[in-house]
Amino acid sequence: MLPVRGRDGRATGFVRHILGSRTAWTPQGEGEFFCPGCGGDRNYQRLTGRTRLTVLGVPVLARGTTGPVVECASCLHRFGVETLDHPTTRRLSVLLRDAVHAVAVSVLAAGGTGSRAALEAAAETVRAAGCEEDAAERLALTLDGGDPGAPLTALAPHLAAPGRESLLLDAALIALADGPYTPAEHTALTAAGEALLLPAEVVERVLTAARMPS
């Protein structure tokens, strides 16, 4: 195979064998992340690199730093550190559980504290999200009317629109377990929809759909 020639007619294929660059990576930390390559939770190393010009494979001149990057311990692919902003599967489960519990408490405090039907509907919803078996008792003990905004705001960026709508629908069904929405329940549900980053028209559509027979 003939070497590649430059515009001046000189062979340049040899130059590529002589000159090159090499990056030496240094670990800066480790942890667990959701690997986009593997599609699941994996261990990672956070790496920074120093690049050097090489002659015949021998490093001779520093060319600066690179990174940091995140390297998956399983597939060995490297990703930008922004990958760490995505929660692990386990962390996402915790965020979902906390959000469901918070919105259930908010709806009950707005109008269902005296309704066994609403409390049982809320308990079933939070159990399905991974909360404790004694969900009804725990809900009854936490009806302080707390603001669910923080748990919902933490979850919303990591949940697709259908998932956020489904969470609001479950909350609406809790409110409807003991009859039509009270003004306070409607206000609580609207606030939950806003925290879930749902447009106002979508919130109203979900609340209306909840009233329809299944």
CYANA upper distance limits for C-alpha pairs under 8 A (distance plus 0.5 A):
  3 PRO  CA     11 ALA  CA      6.35
  3 PRO  CA     12 THR  CA      7.38
  3 PRO  CA     13 GLY  CA      5.59
  3 PRO  CA     14 PHE  CA      7.87
  4 VAL  CA     11 ALA  CA      6.26
  4 VAL  CA     12 THR  CA      6.13
  4 VAL  CA     13 GLY  CA      5.67
  5 ARG  CA      9 GLY  CA      5.93
  5 ARG  CA     10 ARG  CA      5.88
  5 ARG  CA     11 ALA  CA      4.86
  5 ARG  CA     12 THR  CA      5.90
  5 ARG  CA     13 GLY  CA      7.71
  6 GLY  CA     10 ARG  CA      6.12
  6 GLY  CA     11 ALA  CA      6.87
  6 GLY  CA     12 THR  CA      6.56
 11 ALA  CA     15 VAL  CA      8.36
 12 THR  CA     16 ARG  CA      7.33
 13 GLY  CA     17 HIS  CA      7.43
 14 PHE  CA     18 ILE  CA      6.92
 15 VAL  CA     19 LEU  CA      6.39
 16 ARG  CA     20 GLY  CA      7.04
 17 HIS  CA     56 LEU  CA      7.32
 18 ILE  CA     54 THR  CA      8.32
 18 ILE  CA     55 VAL  CA      5.83
 18 ILE  CA     56 LEU  CA      5.16
 18 ILE  CA     57 GLY  CA      7.86
 19 LEU  CA     53 LEU  CA      7.73
 19 LEU  CA     54 THR  CA      6.19
 19 LEU  CA     55 VAL  CA      5.33
 19 LEU  CA     56 LEU  CA      6.90
 19 LEU  CA     57 GLY  CA      8.12
 20 GLY  CA     53 LEU  CA      6.36
 20 GLY  CA     54 THR  CA      5.51
 20 GLY  CA     55 VAL  CA      7.05
 20 GLY  CA     56 LEU  CA      8.38
 20 GLY  CA     57 GLY  CA      7.69
 21 SER  CA     51 THR  CA      7.16
 21 SER  CA     52 ARG  CA      6.01
 21 SER  CA     53 LEU  CA      4.92
 21 SER  CA     54 THR  CA      5.63
 21 SER  CA     59 PRO  CA      8.14
 22 ARG  CA     51 THR  CA      6.04
 22 ARG  CA     52 ARG  CA      5.96
 22 ARG  CA     53 LEU  CA      7.09
 22 ARG  CA     54 THR  CA      7.23
 22 ARG  CA     59 PRO  CA      7.77
 23 THR  CA     49 GLY  CA      6.38
 23 THR  CA     50 ARG  CA      5.89
 23 THR  CA     51 THR  CA      4.71
 23 THR  CA     52 ARG  CA      6.91
 24 ALA  CA     49 GLY  CA      5.84
 24 ALA  CA     50 ARG  CA      5.87
 24 ALA  CA     51 THR  CA      6.96
 25 TRP  CA     47 LEU  CA      6.46
 25 TRP  CA     48 THR  CA      6.07
 25 TRP  CA     49 GLY  CA      4.77
 25 TRP  CA     50 ARG  CA      7.18
 26 THR  CA     47 LEU  CA      5.89
 26 THR  CA     48 THR  CA      5.90
 26 THR  CA     49 GLY  CA      6.57
 27 PRO  CA     45 GLN  CA      6.82
 27 PRO  CA     46 ARG  CA      6.30
 27 PRO  CA     47 LEU  CA      5.08
 27 PRO  CA     48 THR  CA      7.18
 28 GLN  CA     45 GLN  CA      7.77
 28 GLN  CA     46 ARG  CA      5.83
 28 GLN  CA     47 LEU  CA      6.00
 28 GLN  CA     48 THR  CA      7.42
 29 GLY  CA     45 GLN  CA      6.29
 29 GLY  CA     46 ARG  CA      5.62
 29 GLY  CA     47 LEU  CA      7.94
 30 GLU  CA     43 ASN  CA      7.76
 30 GLU  CA     44 TYR  CA      5.96
 30 GLU  CA     45 GLN  CA      4.80
 30 GLU  CA     46 ARG  CA      6.27
 31 GLY  CA     43 ASN  CA      6.12
 31 GLY  CA     44 TYR  CA      6.00
 31 GLY  CA     45 GLN  CA      7.25
 32 GLU  CA     41 ASP  CA      7.20
 32 GLU  CA     42 ARG  CA      6.08
 32 GLU  CA     43 ASN  CA      4.84
 32 GLU  CA     44 TYR  CA      6.30
 32 GLU  CA     88 THR  CA      7.94
 33 PHE  CA     41 ASP  CA      6.04
 33 PHE  CA     42 ARG  CA      6.15
 33 PHE  CA     43 ASN  CA      6.77
 33 PHE  CA     44 TYR  CA      7.18
 33 PHE  CA     83 THR  CA      8.36
 33 PHE  CA     84 LEU  CA      6.61
 33 PHE  CA     86 HIS  CA      8.16
 33 PHE  CA     87 PRO  CA      7.48
 33 PHE  CA     88 THR  CA      5.90
 34 PHE  CA     39 GLY  CA      7.43
 34 PHE  CA     40 GLY  CA      5.82
 34 PHE  CA     41 ASP  CA      4.89
 34 PHE  CA     42 ARG  CA      6.67
 34 PHE  CA     83 THR  CA      8.20
 34 PHE  CA     84 LEU  CA      7.99
 34 PHE  CA     86 HIS  CA      7.22
 34 PHE  CA     87 PRO  CA      7.07
 34 PHE  CA     88 THR  CA      5.28
 34 PHE  CA     89 THR  CA      7.44
 35 CYS  CA     39 GLY  CA      6.07
 35 CYS  CA     40 GLY  CA      6.12
 35 CYS  CA     41 ASP  CA      6.54
 35 CYS  CA     42 ARG  CA      6.62
 35 CYS  CA     72 CYS  CA      7.24
 35 CYS  CA     83 THR  CA      8.34
 36 PRO  CA     40 GLY  CA      7.78
 37 GLY  CA     75 CYS  CA      7.65
 37 GLY  CA     77 HIS  CA      7.65
 38 CYS  CA     42 ARG  CA      8.44
 38 CYS  CA     74 SER  CA      8.35
 38 CYS  CA     75 CYS  CA      7.30
 40 GLY  CA     88 THR  CA      8.21
 40 GLY  CA     89 THR  CA      7.64
 41 ASP  CA     88 THR  CA      6.27
 41 ASP  CA     89 THR  CA      6.86
 42 ARG  CA     72 CYS  CA      7.21
 42 ARG  CA     73 ALA  CA      7.43
 42 ARG  CA     74 SER  CA      7.42
 43 ASN  CA     72 CYS  CA      6.71
 43 ASN  CA     73 ALA  CA      6.01
 43 ASN  CA     74 SER  CA      7.96
 44 TYR  CA     70 VAL  CA      6.87
 44 TYR  CA     71 GLU  CA      5.93
 44 TYR  CA     72 CYS  CA      5.06
 44 TYR  CA     73 ALA  CA      5.73
 45 GLN  CA     70 VAL  CA      6.25
 45 GLN  CA     71 GLU  CA      5.78
 45 GLN  CA     72 CYS  CA      7.21
 45 GLN  CA     73 ALA  CA      7.55
 46 ARG  CA     68 PRO  CA      7.20
 46 ARG  CA     69 VAL  CA      6.28
 46 ARG  CA     70 VAL  CA      5.11
 46 ARG  CA     71 GLU  CA      6.88
 46 ARG  CA     81 VAL  CA      8.44
 47 LEU  CA     67 GLY  CA      7.39
 47 LEU  CA     68 PRO  CA      5.88
 47 LEU  CA     69 VAL  CA      5.81
 47 LEU  CA     70 VAL  CA      6.67
 47 LEU  CA     71 GLU  CA      7.67
 48 THR  CA     65 THR  CA      7.91
 48 THR  CA     66 THR  CA      6.68
 48 THR  CA     67 GLY  CA      5.44
 48 THR  CA     68 PRO  CA      4.97
 48 THR  CA     69 VAL  CA      7.00
 49 GLY  CA     65 THR  CA      6.02
 49 GLY  CA     66 THR  CA      5.46
 49 GLY  CA     67 GLY  CA      6.53
 49 GLY  CA     68 PRO  CA      7.70
 50 ARG  CA     62 ALA  CA      7.99
 50 ARG  CA     63 ARG  CA      7.98
 50 ARG  CA     64 GLY  CA      6.41
 50 ARG  CA     65 THR  CA      4.88
 50 ARG  CA     66 THR  CA      6.63
 51 THR  CA     62 ALA  CA      6.67
 51 THR  CA     63 ARG  CA      5.81
 51 THR  CA     64 GLY  CA      6.17
 51 THR  CA     65 THR  CA      6.38
 51 THR  CA     66 THR  CA      7.56
 52 ARG  CA     59 PRO  CA      6.20
 52 ARG  CA     60 VAL  CA      7.20
 52 ARG  CA     61 LEU  CA      5.78
 52 ARG  CA     62 ALA  CA      4.79
 52 ARG  CA     63 ARG  CA      5.53
 52 ARG  CA     64 GLY  CA      7.85
 53 LEU  CA     59 PRO  CA      6.19
 53 LEU  CA     60 VAL  CA      6.35
 53 LEU  CA     61 LEU  CA      5.53
 53 LEU  CA     62 ALA  CA      6.78
 53 LEU  CA     63 ARG  CA      6.95
 54 THR  CA     58 VAL  CA      5.42
 54 THR  CA     59 PRO  CA      4.70
 54 THR  CA     60 VAL  CA      6.07
 54 THR  CA     61 LEU  CA      7.62
 55 VAL  CA     59 PRO  CA      7.07
 55 VAL  CA     60 VAL  CA      7.31
 67 GLY  CA     80 GLY  CA      8.42
 68 PRO  CA     80 GLY  CA      7.82
 68 PRO  CA     81 VAL  CA      7.30
 69 VAL  CA     78 ARG  CA      6.70
 69 VAL  CA     79 PHE  CA      6.16
 69 VAL  CA     80 GLY  CA      5.52
 69 VAL  CA     81 VAL  CA      6.00
 70 VAL  CA     78 ARG  CA      5.86
 70 VAL  CA     79 PHE  CA      5.62
 70 VAL  CA     80 GLY  CA      6.57
 70 VAL  CA     81 VAL  CA      6.26
 70 VAL  CA     83 THR  CA      8.31
 71 GLU  CA     76 LEU  CA      6.17
 71 GLU  CA     77 HIS  CA      6.15
 71 GLU  CA     78 ARG  CA      4.83
 71 GLU  CA     79 PHE  CA      6.96
 72 CYS  CA     76 LEU  CA      5.28
 72 CYS  CA     77 HIS  CA      6.19
 72 CYS  CA     78 ARG  CA      7.01
 79 PHE  CA     83 THR  CA      7.13
 81 VAL  CA     85 ASP  CA      8.40
 82 GLU  CA     86 HIS  CA      8.34
 86 HIS  CA    158 HIS  CA      7.75
 87 PRO  CA     91 ARG  CA      6.10
 87 PRO  CA     92 LEU  CA      6.24
 87 PRO  CA    158 HIS  CA      8.24
 88 THR  CA     92 LEU  CA      6.55
 89 THR  CA     93 SER  CA      6.76
 90 ARG  CA     94 VAL  CA      7.00
 91 ARG  CA     95 LEU  CA      6.75
 92 LEU  CA     96 LEU  CA      6.64
 92 LEU  CA    155 LEU  CA      8.10
 92 LEU  CA    158 HIS  CA      8.36
 93 SER  CA     97 ARG  CA      6.61
 93 SER  CA    130 GLY  CA      8.48
 94 VAL  CA     98 ASP  CA      6.60
 95 LEU  CA     99 ALA  CA      6.59
 95 LEU  CA    151 PRO  CA      7.36
 95 LEU  CA    154 ALA  CA      7.62
 95 LEU  CA    155 LEU  CA      6.19
 96 LEU  CA    100 VAL  CA      6.61
 96 LEU  CA    129 ALA  CA      7.46
 96 LEU  CA    155 LEU  CA      7.03
 97 ARG  CA    101 HIS  CA      6.68
 97 ARG  CA    126 VAL  CA      7.58
 97 ARG  CA    129 ALA  CA      5.77
 97 ARG  CA    130 GLY  CA      6.56
 97 ARG  CA    131 CYS  CA      6.91
 98 ASP  CA    102 ALA  CA      6.56
 98 ASP  CA    151 PRO  CA      6.63
 99 ALA  CA    103 VAL  CA      6.67
 99 ALA  CA    148 PRO  CA      7.52
 99 ALA  CA    151 PRO  CA      5.32
 99 ALA  CA    152 LEU  CA      5.66
 99 ALA  CA    155 LEU  CA      7.57
100 VAL  CA    104 ALA  CA      6.56
100 VAL  CA    125 THR  CA      8.08
100 VAL  CA    126 VAL  CA      6.52
100 VAL  CA    129 ALA  CA      7.40
100 VAL  CA    167 LEU  CA      7.61
101 HIS  CA    105 VAL  CA      6.71
101 HIS  CA    126 VAL  CA      6.26
101 HIS  CA    131 CYS  CA      8.32
102 ALA  CA    106 SER  CA      6.70
102 ALA  CA    146 GLY  CA      8.06
102 ALA  CA    147 ASP  CA      8.00
102 ALA  CA    148 PRO  CA      5.31
102 ALA  CA    151 PRO  CA      7.45
103 VAL  CA    107 VAL  CA      6.68
103 VAL  CA    148 PRO  CA      5.90
103 VAL  CA    152 LEU  CA      8.48
103 VAL  CA    171 ALA  CA      7.09
103 VAL  CA    192 ALA  CA      7.42
104 ALA  CA    108 LEU  CA      6.65
104 ALA  CA    122 ALA  CA      6.28
104 ALA  CA    126 VAL  CA      8.08
104 ALA  CA    171 ALA  CA      6.59
104 ALA  CA    174 ILE  CA      7.82
105 VAL  CA    109 ALA  CA      6.47
105 VAL  CA    139 LEU  CA      7.02
105 VAL  CA    142 THR  CA      7.51
105 VAL  CA    143 LEU  CA      6.23
105 VAL  CA    144 ASP  CA      8.22
105 VAL  CA    145 GLY  CA      7.19
105 VAL  CA    146 GLY  CA      7.89
106 SER  CA    110 ALA  CA      6.71
106 SER  CA    143 LEU  CA      8.08
106 SER  CA    145 GLY  CA      5.87
106 SER  CA    146 GLY  CA      6.76
106 SER  CA    147 ASP  CA      7.24
106 SER  CA    148 PRO  CA      6.98
106 SER  CA    188 ALA  CA      7.14
107 VAL  CA    111 GLY  CA      7.13
107 VAL  CA    112 GLY  CA      7.48
107 VAL  CA    171 ALA  CA      7.42
107 VAL  CA    174 ILE  CA      7.76
107 VAL  CA    175 ALA  CA      6.67
107 VAL  CA    185 GLU  CA      6.33
107 VAL  CA    188 ALA  CA      6.67
107 VAL  CA    189 LEU  CA      7.55
108 LEU  CA    112 GLY  CA      4.75
108 LEU  CA    113 THR  CA      5.83
108 LEU  CA    118 ALA  CA      7.59
108 LEU  CA    119 LEU  CA      7.61
108 LEU  CA    122 ALA  CA      8.35
108 LEU  CA    143 LEU  CA      7.59
108 LEU  CA    174 ILE  CA      8.21
108 LEU  CA    175 ALA  CA      7.61
109 ALA  CA    113 THR  CA      6.23
109 ALA  CA    143 LEU  CA      6.07
109 ALA  CA    144 ASP  CA      7.21
109 ALA  CA    145 GLY  CA      5.49
110 ALA  CA    145 GLY  CA      7.60
110 ALA  CA    184 ALA  CA      5.79
110 ALA  CA    185 GLU  CA      5.64
110 ALA  CA    188 ALA  CA      7.31
111 GLY  CA    175 ALA  CA      7.95
111 GLY  CA    182 THR  CA      7.24
111 GLY  CA    184 ALA  CA      7.18
111 GLY  CA    185 GLU  CA      6.50
112 GLY  CA    118 ALA  CA      6.16
112 GLY  CA    119 LEU  CA      7.45
112 GLY  CA    175 ALA  CA      7.40
112 GLY  CA    178 ASP  CA      7.80
113 THR  CA    118 ALA  CA      8.27
113 THR  CA    119 LEU  CA      7.70
113 THR  CA    140 ALA  CA      8.28
113 THR  CA    143 LEU  CA      7.97
115 SER  CA    119 LEU  CA      6.76
115 SER  CA    178 ASP  CA      6.96
116 ARG  CA    120 GLU  CA      6.54
117 ALA  CA    121 ALA  CA      6.66
117 ALA  CA    177 ALA  CA      6.26
117 ALA  CA    178 ASP  CA      6.48
118 ALA  CA    122 ALA  CA      6.61
118 ALA  CA    174 ILE  CA      5.98
118 ALA  CA    175 ALA  CA      7.08
118 ALA  CA    176 LEU  CA      8.06
118 ALA  CA    177 ALA  CA      5.45
118 ALA  CA    178 ASP  CA      6.25
119 LEU  CA    123 ALA  CA      6.58
119 LEU  CA    136 ALA  CA      6.89
119 LEU  CA    139 LEU  CA      8.19
119 LEU  CA    140 ALA  CA      8.24
119 LEU  CA    174 ILE  CA      8.27
120 GLU  CA    124 GLU  CA      6.66
120 GLU  CA    136 ALA  CA      6.91
121 ALA  CA    125 THR  CA      6.79
121 ALA  CA    173 LEU  CA      8.21
121 ALA  CA    174 ILE  CA      5.95
121 ALA  CA    177 ALA  CA      7.24
122 ALA  CA    126 VAL  CA      6.76
122 ALA  CA    136 ALA  CA      7.94
122 ALA  CA    171 ALA  CA      8.36
122 ALA  CA    174 ILE  CA      6.12
123 ALA  CA    127 ARG  CA      6.57
123 ALA  CA    135 ALA  CA      5.55
123 ALA  CA    136 ALA  CA      5.27
123 ALA  CA    139 LEU  CA      7.71
124 GLU  CA    128 ALA  CA      6.72
124 GLU  CA    135 ALA  CA      8.22
125 THR  CA    129 ALA  CA      7.04
125 THR  CA    170 ASP  CA      7.53
126 VAL  CA    130 GLY  CA      7.08
126 VAL  CA    131 CYS  CA      5.97
126 VAL  CA    135 ALA  CA      7.32
127 ARG  CA    131 CYS  CA      5.19
127 ARG  CA    132 GLU  CA      6.71
127 ARG  CA    133 GLU  CA      6.90
127 ARG  CA    135 ALA  CA      6.89
131 CYS  CA    135 ALA  CA      7.09
134 ASP  CA    138 ARG  CA      6.81
135 ALA  CA    139 LEU  CA      6.46
136 ALA  CA    140 ALA  CA      6.70
137 GLU  CA    141 LEU  CA      6.92
138 ARG  CA    142 THR  CA      6.89
139 LEU  CA    143 LEU  CA      6.85
148 PRO  CA    152 LEU  CA      6.78
148 PRO  CA    192 ALA  CA      7.57
149 GLY  CA    153 THR  CA      6.33
149 GLY  CA    191 ALA  CA      8.26
149 GLY  CA    192 ALA  CA      7.24
149 GLY  CA    195 ALA  CA      6.12
150 ALA  CA    154 ALA  CA      6.63
151 PRO  CA    155 LEU  CA      6.82
152 LEU  CA    156 ALA  CA      6.40
152 LEU  CA    192 ALA  CA      7.80
152 LEU  CA    195 ALA  CA      6.22
152 LEU  CA    196 LEU  CA      6.30
153 THR  CA    157 PRO  CA      7.96
153 THR  CA    195 ALA  CA      5.86
153 THR  CA    196 LEU  CA      6.72
153 THR  CA    197 LEU  CA      8.47
155 LEU  CA    159 LEU  CA      7.04
155 LEU  CA    196 LEU  CA      8.27
156 ALA  CA    160 ALA  CA      8.43
156 ALA  CA    164 ARG  CA      7.40
156 ALA  CA    195 ALA  CA      7.95
156 ALA  CA    196 LEU  CA      5.56
156 ALA  CA    197 LEU  CA      7.10
159 LEU  CA    163 GLY  CA      6.45
159 LEU  CA    164 ARG  CA      6.78
160 ALA  CA    164 ARG  CA      6.93
161 ALA  CA    165 GLU  CA      6.65
161 ALA  CA    198 LEU  CA      8.20
162 PRO  CA    166 SER  CA      6.57
163 GLY  CA    167 LEU  CA      6.79
164 ARG  CA    168 LEU  CA      6.92
164 ARG  CA    196 LEU  CA      6.66
164 ARG  CA    198 LEU  CA      8.13
165 GLU  CA    169 LEU  CA      6.60
165 GLU  CA    198 LEU  CA      8.14
165 GLU  CA    203 VAL  CA      8.33
165 GLU  CA    206 VAL  CA      7.39
166 SER  CA    170 ASP  CA      6.75
167 LEU  CA    171 ALA  CA      6.94
168 LEU  CA    172 ALA  CA      6.68
168 LEU  CA    189 LEU  CA      7.77
168 LEU  CA    192 ALA  CA      7.64
168 LEU  CA    193 GLY  CA      6.96
168 LEU  CA    203 VAL  CA      8.41
168 LEU  CA    206 VAL  CA      7.79
169 LEU  CA    173 LEU  CA      6.75
169 LEU  CA    206 VAL  CA      6.55
169 LEU  CA    207 LEU  CA      7.30
169 LEU  CA    210 ALA  CA      6.75
170 ASP  CA    174 ILE  CA      6.97
171 ALA  CA    175 ALA  CA      7.04
171 ALA  CA    189 LEU  CA      7.72
172 ALA  CA    176 LEU  CA      6.77
172 ALA  CA    189 LEU  CA      7.36
172 ALA  CA    207 LEU  CA      6.68
172 ALA  CA    210 ALA  CA      6.79
173 LEU  CA    177 ALA  CA      6.59
173 LEU  CA    210 ALA  CA      6.66
173 LEU  CA    211 ARG  CA      8.48
175 ALA  CA    179 GLY  CA      8.00
175 ALA  CA    180 PRO  CA      8.04
175 ALA  CA    181 TYR  CA      6.70
175 ALA  CA    185 GLU  CA      7.03
176 LEU  CA    180 PRO  CA      5.92
176 LEU  CA    181 TYR  CA      6.61
176 LEU  CA    211 ARG  CA      7.97
181 TYR  CA    185 GLU  CA      6.20
181 TYR  CA    186 HIS  CA      6.40
182 THR  CA    186 HIS  CA      6.70
183 PRO  CA    187 THR  CA      6.69
184 ALA  CA    188 ALA  CA      6.69
185 GLU  CA    189 LEU  CA      6.60
186 HIS  CA    190 THR  CA      6.55
187 THR  CA    191 ALA  CA      6.69
188 ALA  CA    192 ALA  CA      6.72
189 LEU  CA    193 GLY  CA      6.69
190 THR  CA    194 GLU  CA      6.84
190 THR  CA    200 ALA  CA      8.37
190 THR  CA    203 VAL  CA      7.14
191 ALA  CA    195 ALA  CA      6.77
192 ALA  CA    196 LEU  CA      6.71
193 GLY  CA    197 LEU  CA      6.98
193 GLY  CA    198 LEU  CA      5.93
193 GLY  CA    199 PRO  CA      8.20
193 GLY  CA    200 ALA  CA      8.17
193 GLY  CA    203 VAL  CA      6.24
194 GLU  CA    198 LEU  CA      6.10
194 GLU  CA    199 PRO  CA      7.54
194 GLU  CA    200 ALA  CA      7.88
194 GLU  CA    203 VAL  CA      8.50
198 LEU  CA    202 VAL  CA      6.68
198 LEU  CA    203 VAL  CA      6.79
199 PRO  CA    203 VAL  CA      6.86
200 ALA  CA    204 GLU  CA      6.85
201 GLU  CA    205 ARG  CA      6.66
202 VAL  CA    206 VAL  CA      6.67
203 VAL  CA    207 LEU  CA      6.71
204 GLU  CA    208 THR  CA      6.51
205 ARG  CA    209 ALA  CA      6.54
206 VAL  CA    210 ALA  CA      6.71
207 LEU  CA    211 ARG  CA      7.43
208 THR  CA    212 MET  CA      7.53
